[in-house]
Amino acid sequence: MAVITGDPGKAAPFVVELRMPDGYRLQPHFHPTEETLEVKQGTFLYGMGDVFDAAKTKPMRVGDKGTIPATMHHFATAQGTTIVAVSSMGPFVLTYVNPADDPQMHAPKP
């Protein structure tokens, strides 16, 4: 993730870009604020709901834009190396529907 503008940690607008390798999955999660997405590279496959189901995803291709309402449960995967710009209001919060899906829970401890 790269910060393009603003500070995702503050209560203000921000833009970040997410770079995902082919096949990368974002497990079902939600945010307290609306987010707007724009695909810059690759194909971003997204779906709504509490369970990741690749068969229920819809593609967003380069140049496509969309908005996900606040608290909407959603998931995604990348087809090819994919870059997505995300704009929202901070502070940025990502809550996994299943807390066990949070990759920070599995990060090695220093």
C-alpha positions in Angstrom: 0.0 0.0 0.0 1.3 3.4 -0.9 -0.2 6.7 0.4 -0.8 9.1 -2.6 -2.4 12.0 -0.8 -3.6 12.8 2.7 -3.0 10.8 5.9 -5.1 7.6 6.3 -4.6 7.9 10.1 -6.3 11.3 10.3 -10.0 12.3 10.1 -9.5 13.8 6.6 -9.7 12.7 2.9 -6.9 10.4 1.7 -6.0 8.3 -1.4 -3.9 5.1 -1.2 -2.9 2.7 -4.0 -3.0 -1.1 -3.3 -0.7 -3.3 -5.4 -1.7 -6.9 -5.4 0.0 -9.9 -7.1 -2.0 -12.3 -9.3 -4.4 -14.3 -7.1 -4.1 -12.1 -4.0 -7.3 -12.3 -1.9 -8.8 -9.7 0.4 -11.0 -11.7 2.7 -14.5 -10.4 3.6 -14.2 -7.1 5.5 -15.8 -3.7 5.9 -14.9 -0.1 6.7 -16.8 2.6 8.7 -16.6 5.0 5.8 -17.6 4.9 2.1 -14.7 4.1 -0.2 -14.2 4.9 -3.9 -12.1 2.6 -6.1 -10.4 3.0 -9.4 -8.5 0.2 -11.2 -5.2 1.4 -12.5 -3.7 -1.9 -13.7 -4.9 -5.5 -13.9 -8.4 -6.8 -13.1 -10.0 -6.4 -9.7 -12.6 -9.0 -8.9 -15.0 -8.0 -6.1 -18.0 -9.5 -4.4 -20.3 -8.6 -1.5 -21.0 -10.8 1.5 -19.6 -12.5 4.6 -17.9 -15.4 2.8 -15.3 -15.3 0.1 -16.8 -16.8 -3.1 -14.8 -16.3 -6.3 -17.7 -17.5 -8.4 -19.7 -14.5 -7.1 -17.2 -11.8 -8.0 -17.6 -9.2 -10.7 -14.7 -7.7 -12.7 -13.5 -4.2 -12.6 -10.9 -3.4 -15.3 -8.5 -0.6 -15.9 -10.3 2.7 -15.8 -13.4 1.3 -14.0 -14.5 3.2 -10.9 -17.0 2.2 -8.2 -18.1 3.1 -4.7 -18.6 0.7 -1.7 -21.0 2.1 1.0 -19.8 2.3 4.6 -20.1 -1.0 6.5 -20.9 -3.0 3.4 -19.2 -6.4 3.8 -17.1 -7.1 0.7 -14.1 -9.2 -0.6 -11.9 -9.2 -3.6 -9.1 -10.9 -5.6 -6.6 -9.8 -8.2 -6.4 -11.2 -11.7 -2.9 -10.4 -12.9 -0.8 -7.8 -11.1 -3.4 -5.3 -10.0 -3.2 -1.7 -8.8 -6.3 -0.1 -7.3 -6.6 3.5 -6.0 -8.8 3.8 -3.0 -10.1 7.2 -1.8 -12.0 7.6 1.4 -12.2 9.6 4.7 -9.9 8.7 7.5 -9.0 7.4 9.8 -8.7 4.3 7.8 -10.1 1.2 9.5 -10.4 -2.3 8.0 -12.4 -4.8 10.1 -12.4 -8.5 8.9 -15.8 -10.3 9.2 -13.9 -13.3 10.5 -11.1 -12.0 12.8 -9.0 -15.1 12.0 -8.7 -13.7 8.4 -6.7 -10.7 9.6 -3.2 -11.1 8.3 -1.8 -9.1 11.3 -3.0 -11.9 13.5 -0.5 -14.3 11.7 2.4 -11.9 11.4 5.7 -13.0 13.0 6.5 -11.3 16.3 9.9 -9.5 16.5 
